[in-house]
Amino acid sequence: MTSSISFWAGKKAYSKIRSSGLSPNDVNVMAGAAGGPKWLVLNQLDRALFTSWLLPRKSPLFLVGSSIGAWRFATVSHEDPPDAIDRFQEAYLEQTYAANPTPEDVNAEVVKVLNRLMRPDSMSEILSHPFFRLNILSVRCRGLTGSSERRLLIPGLILSAMGNALFRKSLGLSFERVLFYDPRDLPPFFDMTGFPIHKVPLDAGNLKPALMASGSIPLIMPGVTEIPGAPAGVYRDGGVIDYHLNIPFMNPDDRIVLFPHYTERIVPGWLDKQIPWRKPEYSHMDNVLLIAPTRSFLDRLPNGKIPDRTDFREFFGRDKERVAYWRKVVDAGRELADGFIDAVETGSIRERVKPIAELTARR
């Protein structure tokens, strides 16, 4: 159990946890990364956190995610989280695609998943949750990146990638950060800086479009347009800028940003995945507690890895085998859930937590 999950904390979080451990009321923000099927390894941990461990709290808990992170948090914000998680899990597992699906094909399949998750009462349940406050990250495209034509979109993405390789903030020339937020309480990261930003209050009319926009991967899916309450434009995957949520969380106090993650690596933006020299800004992570599967846990999984989008291609025509593999990963994730609960309930997290800056030294 002790080798399945690791704990990495920023300066303030490390000091607090070493001193007094971790309780539900210590957490002020929950962060959820983009990453497609990688979320499946966190499924059981989400169940433990959101259907049990966090329930005693009363004060607002700000959930912020991009792409699949936002979808996970919309799921657990339902009135009956276990049922919503079951619906989302099954709908996600059962996706099927042709050999070379068009963006419209992928979009249609993703809409099926969203429609199975979001029932008629879902919007009101999520937006009236007693203490969860959902925040969704997306991007609004500028210039060529807003085109629906590949002959324009591809050069736009190439130019964005070239600029990003030199200077991350150059992404702001092609993409603007968009924060869709629960207006009942402003999140502590509401005034985040670093990129041009639009802030759009969530309501029953734009919640589903915001979720679609947050997960609309460039080239793989079409962008989303005409989102009620948002500026006109084309909206795409929030992971373009905020892949692993290396954002200025700006906690006003010493409470914790809890970040259940599927890897011990922090990749700031989607275009940074193949840039080994791009490091996260650890100044943004003073309050962060990152919890992630260890290498030894991952080595024990089928195929020695967590699911990812390449599985659709690798298992093409063998969906039953892919689904069986993904279910094994979901089941294995109980080790992460049990490991987390054991660490916080016994207090062993105080000895096991490590400074998050050490992750840089390991690369």
C-alpha positions as CSV (number, residue, x, y, z in Angstrom):
1,M,0.0,0.0,0.0
2,T,2.7,2.4,1.0
3,S,4.4,2.1,-2.4
4,S,1.3,2.9,-4.5
5,I,0.9,6.6,-3.9
6,S,3.3,9.5,-3.3
7,F,2.8,12.9,-1.7
8,W,4.6,16.1,-2.9
9,A,4.0,19.5,-1.3
10,G,4.9,23.1,-1.9
11,K,6.6,25.2,0.8
12,K,3.5,26.2,2.8
13,A,1.7,22.9,2.3
14,Y,4.8,20.9,3.3
15,S,5.2,22.8,6.5
16,K,1.5,22.5,7.4
17,I,1.3,18.8,6.7
18,R,4.5,18.0,8.5
19,S,3.2,19.8,11.5
20,S,-0.4,18.7,11.7
21,G,-1.3,16.2,8.9
22,L,-4.2,16.8,6.6
23,S,-8.0,17.1,7.2
24,P,-10.9,17.9,4.9
25,N,-11.3,21.4,6.2
26,D,-7.6,22.1,5.4
27,V,-8.4,22.0,1.7
28,N,-9.6,25.1,-0.1
29,V,-9.0,24.2,-3.7
30,M,-9.1,21.0,-5.7
31,A,-7.2,20.9,-9.0
32,G,-7.9,18.6,-12.0
33,A,-5.5,18.2,-14.9
34,A,-6.3,17.5,-18.6
35,G,-5.2,14.2,-20.0
36,G,-8.1,12.2,-21.5
37,P,-8.3,8.5,-20.5
38,K,-5.5,9.0,-18.0
39,W,-8.2,10.0,-15.5
40,L,-9.3,6.4,-15.2
41,V,-6.5,5.6,-12.7
42,L,-7.9,8.3,-10.4
43,N,-11.5,7.0,-10.6
44,Q,-11.4,5.2,-7.2
45,L,-9.5,8.1,-5.6
46,D,-12.2,10.5,-6.7
47,R,-14.8,8.2,-5.2
48,A,-13.0,8.1,-1.9
49,L,-12.5,11.9,-1.8
50,F,-15.8,13.1,-3.0
51,T,-18.2,10.5,-1.6
52,S,-16.6,10.1,1.8
53,W,-13.5,12.0,2.9
54,L,-14.7,15.5,2.0
55,L,-18.3,15.3,3.2
56,P,-17.8,16.6,6.7
57,R,-16.7,20.0,5.4
58,K,-19.1,23.0,5.3
59,S,-17.2,25.9,3.7
60,P,-16.9,26.3,-0.1
61,L,-14.4,24.1,-1.9
62,F,-13.3,25.5,-5.2
63,L,-12.9,22.8,-7.9
64,V,-10.9,23.9,-10.9
65,G,-10.1,21.8,-13.9
66,S,-9.4,21.8,-17.6
67,S,-10.7,19.2,-20.1
68,I,-11.2,15.8,-18.3
69,G,-10.4,17.5,-15.0
70,A,-13.4,19.8,-15.4
71,W,-15.6,16.8,-16.4
72,R,-14.5,14.8,-13.3
73,F,-15.4,17.8,-11.1
74,A,-18.8,18.3,-12.8
75,T,-19.5,14.6,-12.2
76,V,-18.8,14.7,-8.5
77,S,-20.8,17.9,-8.0
78,H,-24.0,16.0,-8.7
79,E,-26.5,15.4,-5.8
80,D,-25.7,11.6,-6.0
81,P,-21.9,11.5,-6.8
82,P,-21.6,7.6,-6.8
83,D,-24.3,7.4,-9.4
84,A,-22.9,10.2,-11.5
85,I,-19.4,8.7,-11.4
86,D,-20.9,5.3,-12.5
87,R,-22.6,7.0,-15.4
88,F,-19.6,8.9,-16.5
89,Q,-17.3,5.9,-16.1
90,E,-19.5,3.6,-18.2
91,A,-20.1,6.2,-20.9
92,Y,-16.4,7.0,-21.1
93,L,-15.4,3.3,-21.4
94,E,-17.9,2.6,-24.1
95,Q,-16.7,5.2,-26.6
96,T,-16.1,3.6,-30.0
97,Y,-14.5,5.2,-33.1
98,A,-13.8,4.4,-36.7
99,A,-10.3,3.8,-38.0
100,N,-9.8,7.5,-39.0
101,P,-12.6,9.5,-37.3
102,T,-13.2,13.0,-38.4
103,P,-13.4,15.8,-35.8
104,E,-17.2,15.6,-36.2
105,D,-17.2,11.9,-35.5
106,V,-15.2,12.4,-32.3
107,N,-17.4,15.3,-31.3
108,A,-20.6,13.2,-31.7
109,E,-19.2,10.5,-29.5
110,V,-18.1,12.9,-26.8
111,V,-21.6,14.5,-26.9
112,K,-23.0,11.0,-26.2
113,V,-20.8,10.8,-23.1
114,L,-21.8,14.3,-21.9
115,N,-25.5,13.6,-22.4
116,R,-25.3,10.3,-20.4
117,L,-23.6,12.2,-17.6
118,M,-25.7,15.4,-17.6
119,R,-29.4,14.7,-16.9
120,P,-32.1,17.3,-17.0
121,D,-31.5,18.2,-13.3
122,S,-27.7,18.1,-13.5
123,M,-27.2,21.8,-14.1
124,S,-29.2,22.9,-11.1
125,E,-27.6,20.2,-8.9
126,I,-24.1,21.3,-9.8
127,L,-24.8,25.0,-9.5
128,S,-26.6,24.7,-6.2
129,H,-24.2,22.2,-4.5
130,P,-23.9,23.0,-0.8
131,F,-20.2,23.5,-0.8
132,F,-18.6,22.5,-4.2
133,R,-17.9,25.5,-6.5
134,L,-17.1,24.3,-10.0
135,N,-14.6,26.3,-12.1
136,I,-13.9,25.3,-15.7
137,L,-10.8,26.3,-17.8
138,S,-11.0,26.7,-21.6
139,V,-9.2,28.8,-24.2
140,R,-10.6,31.4,-26.7
141,C,-8.7,31.2,-29.9
142,R,-7.1,34.1,-31.7
143,G,-6.1,34.3,-35.4
144,L,-5.5,31.0,-37.3
145,T,-6.1,28.8,-34.3
146,G,-9.7,29.8,-34.4
147,S,-10.2,28.4,-37.9
148,S,-12.2,25.2,-38.6
149,E,-10.1,24.6,-41.8
150,R,-7.0,22.4,-41.2
151,R,-5.0,24.3,-43.8
152,L,-5.2,27.3,-41.5
153,L,-5.5,25.7,-38.1
154,I,-2.3,23.5,-38.6
155,P,0.0,26.5,-39.4
156,G,-1.6,28.4,-36.5
157,L,-0.8,25.6,-34.1
158,I,2.7,25.2,-35.5
159,L,3.4,28.9,-35.0
160,S,2.0,28.7,-31.5
161,A,4.2,25.7,-30.7
162,M,7.3,27.4,-32.1
163,G,6.7,30.5,-30.0
164,N,5.8,28.4,-26.9
165,A,9.1,26.5,-27.2
166,L,10.9,29.8,-26.8
167,F,8.6,31.6,-24.4
168,R,5.5,30.1,-22.8
169,K,3.7,33.4,-22.4
170,S,3.8,33.8,-26.3
171,L,0.8,31.4,-26.2
172,G,-1.2,34.5,-25.3
173,L,-0.8,35.7,-28.9
174,S,-2.9,32.7,-30.1
175,F,-5.0,31.8,-27.1
176,E,-6.8,33.6,-24.3
177,R,-7.5,31.8,-21.0
178,V,-11.2,31.5,-20.1
179,L,-12.4,30.9,-16.6
180,F,-16.0,29.8,-16.3
181,Y,-16.8,30.1,-12.6
182,D,-19.6,29.5,-10.1
183,P,-20.7,33.0,-9.3
184,R,-21.9,32.3,-5.8
185,D,-18.3,32.6,-4.4
186,L,-15.3,34.0,-6.3
187,P,-12.4,31.5,-6.3
188,P,-9.1,32.6,-4.8
189,F,-7.5,32.3,-8.3
190,F,-10.1,34.6,-9.8
191,D,-7.5,37.3,-10.5
192,M,-4.9,35.0,-11.9
193,T,-2.4,36.6,-14.3
194,G,0.0,35.3,-16.9
195,F,-2.3,35.2,-20.0
196,P,-5.1,37.3,-21.4
197,I,-8.3,36.1,-19.6
198,H,-12.0,36.2,-19.9
199,K,-14.2,35.4,-16.8
200,V,-17.6,34.0,-17.5
201,P,-20.1,33.1,-14.7
202,L,-21.6,29.7,-15.1
203,D,-25.3,29.2,-15.4
204,A,-27.7,26.5,-16.6
205,G,-27.4,27.8,-20.2
206,N,-23.6,27.6,-20.6
207,L,-22.5,24.8,-18.3
208,K,-22.6,22.0,-20.9
209,P,-21.1,24.2,-23.7
210,A,-18.3,25.2,-21.3
211,L,-17.6,21.5,-20.5
212,M,-17.5,20.7,-24.2
213,A,-15.2,23.7,-24.9
214,S,-12.9,22.7,-22.1
215,G,-12.3,19.3,-23.7
216,S,-12.3,20.2,-27.4
217,I,-8.8,19.1,-28.5
218,P,-7.5,21.1,-31.5
219,L,-7.5,19.1,-34.7
220,I,-9.2,16.1,-32.9
221,M,-12.5,18.0,-32.3
222,P,-14.1,21.1,-33.7
223,G,-14.1,24.2,-31.5
224,V,-17.2,25.4,-29.6
225,T,-18.9,28.6,-30.6
226,E,-21.8,30.7,-29.3
227,I,-21.4,29.9,-25.7
228,P,-24.1,31.9,-23.8
229,G,-22.6,34.7,-21.7
230,A,-19.1,34.4,-23.2
231,P,-17.5,36.7,-25.8
232,A,-18.0,35.6,-29.4
233,G,-15.3,33.3,-30.7
234,V,-14.0,29.8,-31.0
235,Y,-13.3,27.9,-27.7
236,R,-11.0,24.9,-27.4
237,D,-9.4,22.6,-24.8
238,G,-8.3,24.4,-21.6
239,G,-5.3,22.1,-21.5
240,V,-3.7,24.2,-24.3
241,I,-2.6,26.7,-21.7
242,D,-3.5,24.8,-18.5
243,Y,-2.6,21.2,-19.1
244,H,-1.6,20.3,-15.5
245,L,-2.9,23.5,-13.9
246,N,0.4,25.2,-13.0
247,I,-1.7,28.3,-12.2
248,P,-1.3,31.0,-9.6
249,F,-3.8,29.6,-7.2
250,M,-3.2,32.6,-4.9
251,N,-4.6,31.0,-1.7
252,P,-5.3,33.8,0.8
253,D,-4.3,31.7,3.8
254,D,-2.5,28.5,4.7
255,R,-5.1,26.1,3.4
256,I,-4.3,23.4,0.9
257,V,-4.7,23.1,-2.9
258,L,-5.2,19.3,-3.2
259,F,-4.1,18.0,-6.6
260,P,-4.9,14.3,-7.3
261,H,-2.8,13.7,-10.4
262,Y,-2.0,10.7,-12.6
263,T,1.7,11.4,-12.8
264,E,4.5,12.9,-10.7
265,R,5.4,15.2,-13.6
266,I,3.9,18.7,-13.9
267,V,3.5,19.8,-17.6
268,P,2.3,23.4,-17.7
269,G,0.6,23.4,-21.2
270,W,-0.4,20.9,-23.8
271,L,2.3,22.1,-26.2
272,D,4.9,21.5,-23.4
273,K,4.6,17.7,-23.5
274,Q,7.6,17.4,-25.8
275,I,9.7,20.2,-24.3
276,P,11.9,18.6,-21.7
277,W,13.4,21.9,-20.5
278,R,10.0,23.4,-19.7
279,K,9.6,23.4,-16.0
280,P,6.5,24.4,-13.9
281,E,6.6,27.6,-11.9
282,Y,6.9,26.2,-8.4
283,S,6.1,29.7,-7.0
284,H,2.5,28.9,-8.0
285,M,2.6,25.7,-5.9
286,D,3.4,26.9,-2.4
287,N,0.0,25.6,-1.1
288,V,-0.2,22.6,-3.4
289,L,-0.3,19.0,-2.2
290,L,0.2,16.7,-5.2
291,I,-0.8,13.1,-4.8
292,A,0.1,10.7,-7.6
293,P,0.7,7.0,-8.3
294,T,4.3,5.8,-7.8
295,R,6.4,4.3,-10.6
296,S,6.2,0.9,-8.8
297,F,2.4,1.1,-8.9
298,L,2.4,2.0,-12.6
299,D,4.7,-0.9,-13.4
300,R,2.2,-3.3,-12.0
301,L,-0.6,-2.1,-14.2
302,P,-1.6,-4.0,-17.4
303,N,0.8,-2.9,-20.1
304,G,2.8,-1.1,-17.4
305,K,1.0,2.2,-18.0
306,I,-2.1,4.2,-17.4
307,P,-4.7,4.5,-20.3
308,D,-4.2,7.2,-22.9
309,R,-5.7,8.3,-26.2
310,T,-3.4,6.0,-28.2
311,D,-5.3,3.1,-26.8
312,F,-8.2,3.8,-29.3
313,R,-5.7,3.2,-32.1
314,E,-3.8,0.3,-30.5
315,F,-7.0,-1.6,-29.7
316,F,-8.9,-0.6,-32.9
317,G,-11.4,-3.3,-33.7
318,R,-10.9,-4.8,-30.3
319,D,-12.9,-2.5,-28.1
320,K,-13.8,-5.3,-25.7
321,E,-10.1,-5.8,-25.0
322,R,-9.5,-2.1,-24.5
323,V,-12.5,-1.8,-22.1
324,A,-11.3,-4.9,-20.1
325,Y,-7.8,-3.3,-19.8
326,W,-9.3,0.1,-18.8
327,R,-11.5,-1.6,-16.2
328,K,-8.4,-3.4,-14.7
329,V,-6.8,0.1,-14.3
330,V,-9.9,1.5,-12.6
331,D,-9.9,-1.5,-10.2
332,A,-6.2,-1.1,-9.5
333,G,-6.9,2.5,-8.6
334,R,-8.4,1.3,-5.3
335,E,-4.8,1.0,-4.1
336,L,-4.5,4.8,-4.5
337,A,-7.7,5.4,-2.7
338,D,-6.8,3.1,0.2
339,G,-3.3,4.5,0.3
340,F,-4.6,8.1,0.6
341,I,-7.2,7.3,3.3
342,D,-4.7,5.3,5.3
343,A,-2.1,8.1,5.1
344,V,-4.4,10.8,6.3
345,E,-6.2,8.8,8.9
346,T,-3.1,7.3,10.5
347,G,-1.2,10.6,10.2
348,S,1.6,8.8,8.3
349,I,1.3,11.5,5.6
350,R,3.3,13.7,7.9
351,E,6.4,11.5,7.4
352,R,5.7,10.5,3.8
353,V,5.2,14.0,2.2
354,K,8.2,15.3,0.3
355,P,9.0,18.8,-1.1
356,I,7.6,19.2,-4.5
357,A,10.7,21.0,-5.7
358,E,12.5,17.6,-5.5
359,L,10.5,16.6,-8.6
360,T,12.6,19.0,-10.7
361,A,15.8,17.4,-9.4
362,R,14.6,14.0,-10.5
363,R,14.5,15.1,-14.2
